[in-house]
Amino acid sequence: MKKNPSSIGVFACVLFMLLSINFRPSFAQQSVAQGIVTDEQGKPVKNARLTFLDPTVGLKFVVETDKDGKFIKVGIPPAAYKLAVEAEGYLTLESEVTIRFGMRENMEIKLKKSVSPTDKDMTEGSELFSQEKYDEAIESFKRVVEKYPSNYEGYYNLGLSYMKKKEMDPAIAALEKAAELNPQSLDTVFALGESYFIKGEIEKAIQSFSRAIDLKPESATAHYDLGLAYYKLNKNKEALVQFDKAIELNPNAASTYYQAGLASIRLESFDRAVKYFEEFLRVEPNAPEAAQVRTMIDELKKRLK
């Protein structure tokens, strides 16, 4: 059958158009992250460095702001990113951002100015704190937060000073403000959890230590502290889960084995208690509690016969 040359030409033209549509990059279909970085007064922050990290695959993208504080990243793969924003003279801001397929994500980011390392009151307060002159340190750090009301370090140091004086209410107030200003500060979250624990507000302590684990899942201390809080509430199964995780992360922490042994006794899991206490003695054979632990092991073994 004889083909019509004109029909072949039309078909080829249509095919070329279809291939062009399918393979030509489309800016409209690419994901875009853009926005502006300013200080608390709304002034643009130039040369701010934004790092987008996809923790699931380790993919990282870095972009800097221009003289107007603006940034744009075209073609960033859709994902849930951890975002870190850094600029000289400002506190690092850490948050999370989700980039959706084919969408333009507009972000307005505000950075807080950091306290000058040469600030007289901060330096003086730190020195007084190291000298255990907590009343004087408190006055210095109060002046810091008056001058820099958006700086978390002043409130954090103020909270620690009150903690040393066992004045838990003002300590918690200062640390809560520090955590509000910088939710990513692991030290602040730990101090806040300890303050709640000392005051007897164990549920709030659990929230703080859980937050610490969110910030740093590989922290053996965070799991241990959370375990202690659960143990305090007699939630021994939950406590043991956290102690086991702490042991996995740090197998040479004697106190964790000891607490795990006590939690196991409460659960009447005497064989597990023996194993934990034996590990305690392996790590700290000359600990002050060693004789008591050996006695407990002997008694527990009698129950297992």
C-alpha positions, 0 to 999 in steps of 0.5 A, a space after each residue: 500500500 502506498 503511503 501518503 508523503 504528506 501524512 508521514 510529514 504530519 505524523 513526524 511533526 506531531 511526534 517531534 512536538 510530543 517528544 519536545 513536550 515530554 523532555 523539555 525541562 519545565 521550570 513550573 514543575 520544579 520545586 523552588 525554595 525561596 524567601 528572605 532572612 531578616 533580623 528582629 527589626 526587619 532589616 535584611 541579613 546578607 550572606 546568611 548561609 542556609 543549609 537544607 539537609 535531607 536526613 533520610 538520604 544525607 542529601 545537602 543543599 547550601 544557599 546564601 542570601 544576597 545583599 537584600 537578604 533574599 535567597 532562592 534555590 530552584 530544583 530542590 528535590 521534594 523532601 522533609 528537610 532540616 534547615 540550619 540558618 547561620 550568619 555572623 553575629 546571629 544565633 543559629 536558627 534550626 528548624 524543619 521545612 517540607 518542600 513539595 513537588 512542583 511547589 514554590 515554598 516562600 519562607 520568611 526567616 528571622 534571626 536573633 542577634 547573639 550577645 557579644 562575647 566581650 559583653 561585660 555583664 556576660 563575662 562577669 556573670 560567667 566568672 562569678 558563676 565559676 566562683 560559686 557566687 551565685 547571687 552576684 551572677 544572677 544580678 549580672 545575668 539579669 542585666 544581660 537579659 535586660 539588654 538582650 531580651 531575645 538572647 537565650 544564653 542570658 536566660 540559660 545562665 540565669 536559670 543555671 544560677 537559680 538552680 545552684 541556689 535550689 530556687 526552682 521556680 525562677 530557674 524554671 521561668 528563666 529556662 522556659 524563656 531560654 527554650 522558647 527563644 532557642 528550642 534547639 538548645 539541648 543544654 537548655 532542655 536538659 537543664 529544664 528537665 532536671 529542674 522539673 525533676 527536682 521540683 517533683 513535676 515529673 510529667 513535665 520532666 518526661 516531656 523535656 527529656 523526650 524533647 532532648 531525645 528528639 534533638 539528639 537520639 544518640 544521647 545516652 544521658 537523655 535516655 537515662 534521664 528519661 528512664 529515671 523520670 519513668 522510674 520515679 513514676 513507678 512506670 518500670 517497663 517504660 523506664 527499662 526500655 530507656 535504660 536499655 537504650 542508654 546501655 546500648 549507646 554507652 555500655 560502660 555507664 555503671 549507674 545505668 546498669 544499677 538503675 536497670 537492676 532496680 527497675 527489674 526487681 520492681 517488675 519481679 524479673 530477678 534474672 534480668 536484675 542479676 545480669 544488670 547488677 553483674 554488669 554494674 560490678 564489671 564496670 565499677 568493681 570498686 564502687 561504694 555500692 559494690 558490697 551492697 550490689 553483691 548482697 543483692 545478687 546473692 539474694 536474687 539468686 536464692 529466689 531463682 532456685 
